[in-house]
Amino acid sequence: MRLTWSQPEDLVAAELAALREQGVAEAEIAPIERRWAEAGGSTQLAPSGASAEPASQEIRALARTVLDELQTLQTPSAGEPDEWEDIVALLPPAAPGIRTSLNFERMHGAWLGRAAGCLLGKPVEKIPREGIEQIARATGNWPIRSYFTAVGLPREIAERWPWNRRSAPTSLVENIDGMPEDDDLNFPILTLELMETHGRNLSTEHFAEAWLAALPAGRVFTAERAAYRNILDARTVPDTARHHNPFREWIGALIRADVHGWAHPGDVRAAAASGWTDARLSHTRNGIYGEMWAAAMCSASLTATSADAVLDAADTVVPPDSRLAAAVRLGRQTGTALAEGSLTSAAALDVLHAEFDGMHWVHTLNNAALTACAIQAYGGDFGAAIALGVSGGWDTDSIGATIGSIVGGLLGADGIGEAWTDPLKDSVATSLPGGAERSIRELAERTFRLSEGTS
């Protein structure tokens, strides 16, 4: 059996890349990599996360040994710590929370926006930027201004850029009947239920227990799948995030952030702290900061009056010398140039793709930069914001969901546009226990009640 994101022999290449991204000296990495390659191990991460052929028992055993050796190179960084107290020591003093009257329509807009943005990106997940543009142009949807369609798509383009096979049947405009099941919606629903149950006592261990109880292992990916394996192996936090988990700085934690922010409207430090509690189960360093940053944006989006204010507030929860802080700065600068007209959308994406050339398409850093760019440029235009995020060709459904959540919170339900919200039919499918479908409005109402209790 081939289990993507789990086979030891498939993890070595990803771990080598992760250590290089963290700045580990080449002199420490190269001898281990050379010994692995000489034994026949792959040093290239396959696009799916799995190698093409099953490995021999000898290679698999060596992979475990190599991963143990590489894990010793995960040394702490003063500029990128994992523990909350060490992170806070690097941040500016916490600003007072923005105290405004809570507005249900903005909470509703945040939930609707997350679903709509995710739905836009679902059928083109894993399709690169050029393929997304070719599909959209061929169907008269470029620049992107509506959900994707297969109607009128020439056969040669469909064969060159096949839809995401799991998503396309239910996420093309001609087939949409509510929001299909997706991990980008499962996690917020699960977090909402946990926060309703545990309130301020919510711990990282509560998330671990909930994953085992409610999430099928096949419906979590990359870092979450590695952490899931580590939980079952009775490893404790933070080892659940560090042991044989080369995806620890990828986007998985960032996509779990929204309810942490929505439960603390206007209080970005509290939102970030709540997100940290969740993220540390499966992520380290910039993977953790990604969830803290997104939680802060979701928090600010419900009370702020501009995209600038949202992004400024979120900047205060990111360690200033971290790689995430640098990625967000670049994204904001690029978004400003796009908004001012000194860059076109294509040129803005060129800037970001050049900066993150070679980085995996579901990493936190590249997707955070594109998220910041889209919100900075189009924080007042829901369709344009999610379209830019999706057209970037990285983690299209996740980045569409996060951008949609934040801009939806800023604009409120009525500011999103019926073309995006009507196909949702107030319904989101889920694989979580408790029913195959949930009402988006009811989820927003529950989150609104939760936020009233924490504000």
C-alpha positions as a printed Julia matrix, in Angstrom:
455×3 Matrix{Float64}:
   0.0    0.0     0.0
   1.22   3.49   -0.87
   0.36   6.15    1.7
   1.23   9.62    0.48
   2.94  11.98    2.94
   3.78   9.02    5.2
   6.3    6.66    3.61
   9.74   7.13    5.24
  11.55   6.92    1.91
   9.35   9.73    0.55
  10.01  12.03    3.51
  13.78  12.28    3.17
  13.76  14.62    0.16
  11.19  16.86    1.83
  13.27  16.95    5.03
  16.37  17.95    3.08
  14.42  20.84    1.53
  12.97  21.85    4.91
  16.37  22.05    6.54
  17.77  24.14    3.71
  14.79  26.5     3.98
  15.55  26.87    7.69
  19.11  27.86    6.89
  20.94  24.78    8.14
  24.52  24.74    6.88
  25.11  22.79    3.7
  28.16  21.16    5.29
  25.86  19.46    7.79
  23.25  18.35    5.26
  25.4   17.25    2.32
  27.13  14.17    3.83
  23.83  12.66    4.94
  22.22  13.45    1.59
  25.16  11.93   -0.29
  24.99   8.68    1.69
  21.23   8.47    1.07
  21.61   9.08   -2.68
  24.45   6.56   -3.0
  22.19   3.92   -1.45
  19.58   4.59   -4.13
  17.31   6.94   -2.21
  15.56   9.79   -4.0
  16.5   13.39   -3.24
  13.6   14.82   -5.26
  10.16  15.18   -3.72
   7.55  13.66   -6.02
   4.65  16.02   -6.85
   2.13  13.81   -5.04
   4.35  13.35   -2.01
   5.01   9.7    -2.89
   7.62   7.96   -5.01
   6.53   6.07   -8.09
   7.76   2.61   -7.02
   7.5    0.82   -3.67
  10.78   0.91   -1.79
  12.74  -2.11   -0.68
  12.82  -2.93    3.01
  16.49  -1.94    3.06
  15.78   1.51    1.64
  12.87   2.01    4.01
  14.98   1.07    7.03
  17.76   3.4     5.89
  15.21   6.19    5.38
  14.18   5.96    9.03
  17.8    6.15   10.1
  18.46   9.11    7.81
  15.37  10.93    9.08
  16.58  10.45   12.65
  19.95  11.93   11.72
  18.4   14.86    9.88
  16.1   15.54   12.82
  19.14  16.35   14.98
  19.79  19.3    12.64
  16.48  20.96   13.64
  18.26  23.3    16.03
  16.4   26.19   17.73
  16.58  29.67   16.22
  16.54  32.84   18.32
  14.65  34.65   15.57
  12.13  31.85   14.96
  11.18  30.25   18.28
   8.3   27.83   18.83
   7.28  28.47   22.43
   4.69  31.15   23.17
   6.73  33.05   25.75
   9.71  33.19   23.39
   7.55  34.37   20.51
   5.89  37.1    22.61
   9.31  38.35   23.69
  10.01  39.25   20.05
   6.7   41.05   19.44
   5.79  44.68   20.1
   3.58  45.31   23.15
   0.05  44.07   22.57
  -2.26  46.85   21.44
  -5.66  47.13   23.12
  -8.34  45.16   21.31
 -10.55  47.13   18.94
 -13.81  47.5    20.87
 -16.72  47.88   18.5
 -20.23  46.52   18.38
 -20.16  43.01   17.0
 -21.86  42.71   13.63
 -23.41  39.38   12.69
 -23.41  40.22    8.98
 -19.64  40.45    9.04
 -19.34  37.09   10.79
 -21.75  35.62    8.23
 -19.67  37.19    5.47
 -16.52  35.59    6.85
 -18.03  32.09    6.77
 -19.58  32.63    3.34
 -16.33  34.09    2.05
 -14.31  31.15    3.26
 -16.63  28.72    1.52
 -16.79  30.7    -1.73
 -13.04  31.24   -1.95
 -12.37  27.57   -1.28
 -14.94  26.52   -3.86
 -13.36  28.71   -6.53
  -9.96  27.09   -6.0
 -11.07  23.46   -5.61
 -11.23  22.27   -9.24
  -7.84  23.79  -10.15
  -5.9   22.59   -7.12
  -2.54  21.15   -8.32
  -2.85  22.93  -11.68
  -0.02  25.47  -12.13
  -0.53  29.13  -12.87
  -0.26  28.84  -16.64
  -2.79  26.02  -16.76
  -5.33  27.95  -14.7
  -5.04  30.9   -17.06
  -5.43  28.7   -20.15
  -8.57  27.07  -18.73
 -10.09  30.4   -17.73
  -9.29  32.06  -21.07
 -10.67  29.14  -23.06
 -14.0   29.34  -21.22
 -14.33  33.14  -21.36
 -13.54  33.58  -17.67
 -10.3   35.58  -17.8
  -9.7   37.59  -15.71
 -11.44  35.17  -13.36
 -14.83  36.54  -12.3
 -16.9   33.41  -11.61
 -16.55  29.78  -10.64
 -14.82  27.52  -13.18
 -16.7   25.6   -15.85
 -15.97  22.72  -18.19
 -18.57  23.97  -20.65
 -16.83  24.99  -23.88
 -13.39  23.87  -22.67
 -11.41  22.54  -25.66
 -10.42  18.9   -25.33
  -6.7   19.56  -25.76
  -6.67  22.01  -22.83
  -8.75  19.67  -20.66
  -6.28  16.86  -21.34
  -3.25  19.11  -20.78
  -4.57  20.45  -17.48
  -6.93  17.86  -15.93
  -9.19  19.06  -13.13
  -8.56  17.97   -9.57
 -10.29  14.6    -9.9
 -11.75  14.58   -6.39
 -13.16  18.1    -6.61
 -14.25  18.85  -10.15
 -17.5   16.84  -10.18
 -18.98  19.08   -7.45
 -17.07  22.33   -7.79
 -17.65  23.37  -11.4
 -20.36  25.98  -11.81
 -22.64  23.65  -13.76
 -22.56  21.1   -10.92
 -22.38  23.17   -7.72
 -25.06  22.26   -5.21
 -23.78  23.8    -1.99
 -20.22  23.79   -0.66
 -18.65  20.33   -1.11
 -16.68  18.67    1.68
 -13.17  20.02    2.12
 -10.54  20.01    4.85
 -10.5   23.82    4.64
 -14.06  23.77    6.03
 -13.79  20.66    8.2
 -11.15  22.29   10.39
 -13.15  25.45   11.19
 -16.22  23.36   12.01
 -14.15  21.13   14.3
 -12.5   24.12   15.98
 -15.86  25.77   16.57
 -17.15  22.65   18.3
 -14.01  22.41   20.45
 -14.19  26.06   21.5
 -17.86  25.71   22.36
 -17.01  22.71   24.53
 -13.8   23.83   26.22
 -13.83  27.62   26.03
 -10.72  29.24   27.49
  -9.47  25.85   28.73
  -8.91  24.58   25.21
  -5.52  22.86   24.97
  -3.34  21.36   22.25
  -4.16  17.93   23.64
  -7.87  18.61   23.06
  -7.1   19.1    19.36
  -5.16  15.82   19.27
  -8.06  13.95   20.85
 -10.55  15.56   18.47
  -8.51  14.64   15.41
  -8.53  10.98   16.38
 -12.22  11.04   17.23
 -13.55  13.04   14.3
 -11.12  13.19   11.38
 -10.45  10.18    9.14
  -6.71   9.83    8.62
  -7.26   9.94    4.88
  -8.84  13.4     5.13
  -5.77  15.08    6.6
  -2.62  15.75    4.62
   1.09  16.67    4.79
   1.96  17.92    8.31
  -1.38  16.88    9.74
  -0.93  13.32    8.5
   2.56  13.19   10.0
   1.25  14.55   13.29
  -1.65  12.08   13.19
   0.86   9.23   12.92
   2.86  10.68   15.8
  -0.25  11.01   17.98
  -1.06   7.34   17.36
   2.55   6.54   18.26
   1.9    8.19   21.66
   4.35  11.01   21.06
   3.72  14.14   23.09
   3.55  17.79   22.04
   5.72  19.31   20.6
   7.29  16.07   19.33
   4.06  15.46   17.42
   5.13  18.31   15.14
   8.83  17.57   14.93
   9.26  13.82   14.53
   9.69  12.76   10.91
   7.55  15.7     9.77
   9.25  17.61    6.96
   5.97  19.47    6.28
   6.1   21.34    9.61
   6.31  24.74    7.91
   3.72  24.06    5.23
   0.25  25.63    5.06
  -1.75  23.09    7.09
  -1.85  25.12   10.3
  -2.67  28.39    8.54
  -5.88  26.89    7.13
  -7.05  26.04   10.67
  -6.9   29.64   11.9
 -10.24  31.26   11.19
 -12.37  30.39   14.22
  -9.49  31.34   16.52
  -9.74  34.82   15.04
 -13.52  35.01   14.83
 -13.83  34.03   18.5
 -11.7   37.05   19.47
 -12.93  39.91   17.25
 -10.55  42.85   17.37
  -8.15  41.21   19.85
  -5.41  39.96   17.58
  -3.03  38.89   20.37
  -5.69  36.65   21.91
  -6.51  35.26   18.46
  -2.84  34.51   17.81
  -2.45  32.81   21.18
  -5.45  30.61   20.47
  -4.05  29.75   17.03
  -0.67  28.89   18.55
  -2.35  26.35   20.81
  -3.7   24.6    17.72
  -0.68  24.97   15.41
   1.94  23.49   17.72
   0.32  20.06   17.42
   1.59  19.7    13.85
   3.87  22.64   13.0
   6.96  24.56   14.04
   8.41  28.0    13.33
   6.78  29.65   10.33
   4.12  26.97   10.21
   3.03  28.14   13.66
   3.33  31.82   12.76
   1.19  31.23    9.69
  -1.75  30.2    11.84
  -1.13  33.04   14.29
  -1.02  35.57   11.44
  -4.15  34.26    9.75
  -6.01  34.15   13.08
  -5.05  37.76   13.68
  -6.32  38.78   10.24
  -9.6   36.97   10.82
  -9.92  38.72   14.18
  -9.23  42.16   12.75
 -11.42  41.61    9.7
 -14.54  41.66   11.88
 -13.81  45.06   13.43
 -11.42  46.95   11.13
 -12.57  49.27    8.37
  -9.84  48.64    5.79
  -7.54  45.97    4.46
  -4.56  48.07    5.56
  -5.81  48.01    9.14
  -6.28  44.23    9.02
  -2.79  43.61    7.68
  -1.19  46.13   10.06
  -2.83  44.44   13.03
  -1.73  40.98   11.9
   1.86  42.15   11.44
   2.08  42.66   15.21
   1.81  38.92   15.96
   4.59  37.73   13.62
   8.22  37.61   14.85
   9.77  40.5    12.91
  12.92  38.67   11.82
  11.13  35.51   10.72
  10.89  34.33    7.15
   7.11  34.74    7.37
   7.47  38.42    8.23
   9.69  38.88    5.18
   7.22  37.02    2.95
   4.29  39.12    4.17
   6.26  42.35    3.64
   7.0   41.35    0.06
   3.36  40.42   -0.49
   2.13  43.75    0.86
   4.65  45.73   -1.19
   3.63  43.84   -4.33
  -0.05  44.33   -3.55
   0.46  48.05   -3.07
   2.2   48.31   -6.44
  -0.66  46.37   -8.02
  -3.29  48.61   -6.44
  -1.43  51.75   -7.56
  -1.11  50.48  -11.13
   2.67  50.21  -11.29
   2.32  46.41  -11.62
  -0.21  44.35  -13.53
  -1.66  41.22  -11.94
   0.63  39.09  -14.1
   3.67  41.13  -13.12
   2.75  40.91   -9.44
   2.53  37.14   -9.67
   5.85  37.11  -11.53
   7.48  38.89   -8.58
   6.17  36.35   -6.07
   6.93  33.3    -8.21
  10.48  34.52   -8.76
  11.01  35.02   -5.01
   9.71  31.57   -4.09
  10.96  29.63   -7.08
  11.36  25.97   -6.17
   9.28  26.12   -2.99
   6.51  23.53   -2.7
   3.09  24.79   -3.7
   1.58  24.13   -0.26
   4.27  25.87    1.79
   3.26  28.6     4.24
   5.65  31.28    2.98
   4.72  31.56   -0.7
   1.0   31.25    0.0
   1.17  33.85    2.79
   2.91  36.3     0.48
   0.22  35.84   -2.15
  -2.52  36.14    0.49
  -1.06  39.44    1.71
  -0.73  40.68   -1.87
  -4.35  39.89   -2.73
  -5.76  41.46    0.44
  -3.56  44.54    0.11
  -4.54  45.07   -3.5
  -8.2   44.06   -3.45
  -9.42  44.13    0.15
 -12.52  45.99   -1.0
 -13.36  43.71   -3.93
 -14.18  40.14   -2.94
 -14.15  38.62   -6.43
 -10.88  40.26   -7.46
  -9.16  39.21   -4.23
 -10.01  35.51   -4.4
  -9.37  35.49   -8.15
  -5.83  36.77   -7.71
  -5.13  34.21   -4.99
  -6.42  31.32   -7.07
  -4.77  32.46  -10.29
  -1.4   32.33   -8.52
  -1.48  28.56   -8.93
  -0.22  27.48   -5.51
  -2.6   26.05   -2.86
  -5.63  27.36   -4.72
  -8.47  26.13   -2.51
  -6.76  26.94    0.79
  -5.55  30.38   -0.22
  -8.92  31.17   -1.8
 -10.59  30.17    1.47
  -8.34  32.34    3.65
  -8.56  35.4     1.4
 -12.31  34.9     1.11
 -12.68  34.66    4.86
 -10.85  37.9     5.53
 -12.36  39.98    2.75
 -15.77  38.49    3.53
 -15.37  39.59    7.13
 -14.41  43.1     6.05
 -17.29  43.49    3.6
 -20.0   41.46    5.31
 -22.37  38.99    3.66
 -24.03  41.6     1.45
 -20.69  42.84    0.14
 -19.58  39.54   -1.36
 -21.99  39.31   -4.28
 -24.81  36.88   -5.05
 -22.88  35.28   -7.91
 -20.5   33.9    -5.29
 -22.93  33.2    -2.44
 -26.1   31.91   -4.13
 -24.52  28.65   -5.41
 -23.54  27.81   -1.83
 -27.22  27.37   -0.94
 -26.39  27.98    2.73
 -24.93  24.47    2.9
 -21.51  22.98    3.54
 -20.84  19.25    3.36
 -18.54  17.69    5.92
 -17.0   14.33    6.83
 -17.18  15.21   10.53
 -19.59  13.37   12.84
 -22.94  15.01   13.44
 -24.45  15.15    9.98
 -23.28  15.23    6.39
 -24.27  18.88    5.86
 -24.26  22.06    7.96
 -25.99  25.39    7.47
 -23.45  28.16    6.86
 -25.73  30.68    8.54
 -26.09  28.46   11.59
 -22.31  28.06   11.81
 -22.0   31.85   11.69
 -24.65  32.23   14.4
 -22.82  29.79   16.67
 -19.51  31.56   16.07
 -21.14  34.92   16.73
 -22.43  33.69   20.09
 -18.97  32.37   20.88
 -17.39  35.73   20.02
 -19.85  37.57   22.25
 -18.68  35.44   25.13
 -14.96  36.12   24.55
 -15.02  39.81   23.55
